[in-house]
Amino acid sequence: MKNFVSVLSVLLLTSWAGIAHAGLMGATVGADFYYPNDTSLYCSNGTKTVDATVEYPTSCSGFSVVSIDVSDTQVIVGHSGNSFASGSFNGFVLSVLSDLSITSLMYDAAASTLGVTSYGFDASSAYFNFAGQLNGTAIFDINSSTNAAVPAPASIALIALVIAAMGWHRKQA
């Protein structure tokens, strides 16, 4: 019985601790293109829900040489036209409009054929600058977590339940 209570305690606590991690599948995102700098909105692609399809198969007004595919843990940018024009910024900002925070963003140079001039992120947006880059595919790994608050009363109740079960077991032994 002691092993059962110990295993149950570990399972409850580890499953509770993992709740905060979340991927982008099902999240609402928006993509806005900026050129020739990061304050000049060139056009907006509107909002989409992340699913198994390519969220933005064409960009702004049917400009078909750029596509953006967002998955649970990746952003894949395809470019099949001439090089991106030079400027201080020629790219897009991907905004996460759901209750998620971006926690990391990494360019996968080994798997990409499209270079990136710069990229970065904050809690609600990822920035992708392709100024002067040629065509190809750029792959970015992206991670996020939920912004939902962990309810303290439920957490305290769970810990109390585990302690009570351990005390009951000790009394029985």
C-alpha positions, 0 to 999 in steps of 0.5 A: 500500500505504501508504494501505491500511495507514493506512486499515486502522489508522484502521478498527481503532482507530475500531471498537475505540474505539466498543465501549463505547457501548451502548443499553438494548435487551436490558437488564434493568430494574426499575421501582419507584413511590414515594409520598409521598416518595422513600423510601416504596416504593408498589409494585414493577413487577418486572423486564423485558427492554427490547424493542420492546414497552411494558415496563410497559403498566400499573403496580403491580397493574394501575393502568392510567393509567400506562405506561412504555416503555423503548427503546434510547435513550428512556423514555416515560411515559404518564399518562391519569388525574387528576393525580399527587398532590402530595407530595415525590415521586410517580413511579418509579425505573427501575433498570438491572440489566444491565452498563450505566451510565446516562451521560445523561438529558434531558427532551424538553419539546418532544415531551412533553405531561406535565410533570415535577417533577424528574428525575435519574440516577446510574450505575444508576438514573433518577429521575422525579418527577411530583408534582402533574403532569397527564396526558399523555406525558413523553419522556426521552432516555437514554444508557448505556455498558457497564461491561465492562472493555476487555481490556488484552492485546487492546488492546496486541496490536491496537496492536502489530499496527498498528505492525508493519504500518506498519513492514513497509510502510515497509521495503517502500517 
